[in-house]
Amino acid sequence: MSETSTSYCTTQDVYNQFPVFVPNQTGNVSDSVVQSWIDDAGAYIYALFLSRGINLTSIQATTGLTPVQLYILRMLNRESGTKDLAAVIRYSNTSADMGAFGAQQDQPKTSLVANRFRDGRFSEILRGSFDKVFLPNIARTTSISPTIPGSISGGDTEPGLTAQQEGLNSFFVKSEQW
C-alpha cells in the first residue's frame, strides 16, 4: 500500500486467475480499467476496515503491516478484481458466439452493476473475521464456538440434563433462605 494508492494487488494478480485471458487486445478489458477496479476495491477495503476501527494507514506508519496482513489485503483485493473481470468475460459473449453451441443468450448486459461491492465479497471484513489479525490485543470480535456440537455458544449443557440436575438455580423462589 502506498500513500497515493489503496490497491493491494496488481493487474497481473487478477489476470493470473484467468490463464487463457489475454489483456489489452481488441474487445478485451484494458489494464487501466482493471487497475481502476482494483483501486476502487482497495479504497472500499480500507473504508470497511476503518468502519471496524482498524486504521490501516496508522498500522503501517507505526509498526508496518505484517506479511500475513499484506497477504489478506492482497487476497481481498485480488478476489474483487477477479469477480469484476469474470463478470465482464461472462457478459461479453455475443449470441453469435453462443449460437455455435445451440445456446440462446440475452443481449449482453452491463458488465458491472452499481452494487458490485454488495455481493458478499467483503463479508469477512464486516463479520470481523480479520480483526484479530490487524489488532491482536484489542480486537472487537472473537470466534467463540460451542463445545458441544449442535448447541449454542455460552449455553453448553449436555442434552437431557436440566438445570436442577446440574445443581444450578436459574431463579429465586420464596422458600429459599439466604
C-alpha positions, 0 to 999 in steps of 0.5 A: 500500500502506498500513500497515493494508492489503496490497491493491494494487488496488481493487474497481473494478480487478477489476470493470473486467475484467468490463464487463457485471458489475454489483456489489452487486445481488441474487445478485451478489458484494458489494464487501466480499467482493471487497475481502476477496479482494483483501486476502487476495491482497495479504497472500499477495503480500507473504508470497511476496515476503518468502519471496524476501527482498524486504521490501516494507514496508522498500522503501517506508519507505526509498526508496518503491516505484517506479511500475513496482513499484506497477504489478506489485503492482497487476497481481498483485493485480488478476489474483487478484481477477479469477480469484476473481470469474470463478470465482464468475460461472462457478459461479453459473449455475443449470441453469435458466439453462443449460437455455435453451441445451440445456446440462446443468450440475452443481449449482453448486459452491463458488465458491472452493476452499481452494487458490485461491492454488495455481493458478499465479497467483503463479508469477512471484513464486516463479520470481523473475521480479520480483526484479530489479525490487524489488532491482536490485543484489542480486537472487537470480535472473537470466534467463540464456538460451542463445545458441544456440537449442535448447541449454542455458544455460552449455553453448553449443557449436555442434552437431557440434563436440566438445570436442577440436575446440574445443581444450578438455580436459574431463579429465586423462589420464596422458600429459599433462605439466604 
